[in-house]
Amino acid sequence: MSFLLRVQLPDRPGSLGSLALALGGVGADILSLDVVERGAGFAVDDLVVEVPTGALPDTLITAAESVRDVSVDSIRPYSGVLDTHRELELIDQVASARDDRMQVLVDGVPRVLRVGWSTIIGMGPGGAYRVVGSQSAPETQAGSAPWMPLEKPSWLDGEADWVPQIWRDMDTKLAAAPLGNTGKSLLLGRPGGPDFRPSEVARLGYLAGIVATVLS
């Protein structure tokens, strides 16, 4: 069984090694690591770890936080495909798709940016509407999008009035980015968190900008 573990740890030599030893001590194997963000003296990393069947997530949290100055931001089951060039592969898939390229995009984004779901939102005479959604996108749609049109990638308030109640009940974190000058936006949802880091919002913006040129 695999879990996606987001940790904050000191940005100093030996910290990651100590964390790996602590996780290994409870039978966890680190399958991949992505640096999400670096700040003044700290780093935020996403680790995909594999644990023996029946192991409890709390064991991983306890092991990780036994290392000095390490804290766990979130932990959730992980069933995605591991690869090291996710954005590039998705852009290539969108560019080479013969059918609905937007559908290819939203179906691939959750794996690339490690979110629960993604949709493309457009604006029409009746207001905001869903152009297309990933297979994991919630059936309940937002009836409005007062944050559109969007000029730059942004974190969105998951407790705002326009957010459907069921999204709020699931503590869904939201971020969006404009798809070039099409008037449409790529909206991401991460039920249960963690919050989107500034670096993740920036990655979303870069991806949306590149894909927009492919779609045009």
Disulfide bonds with the S-S distance in Angstrom:
none
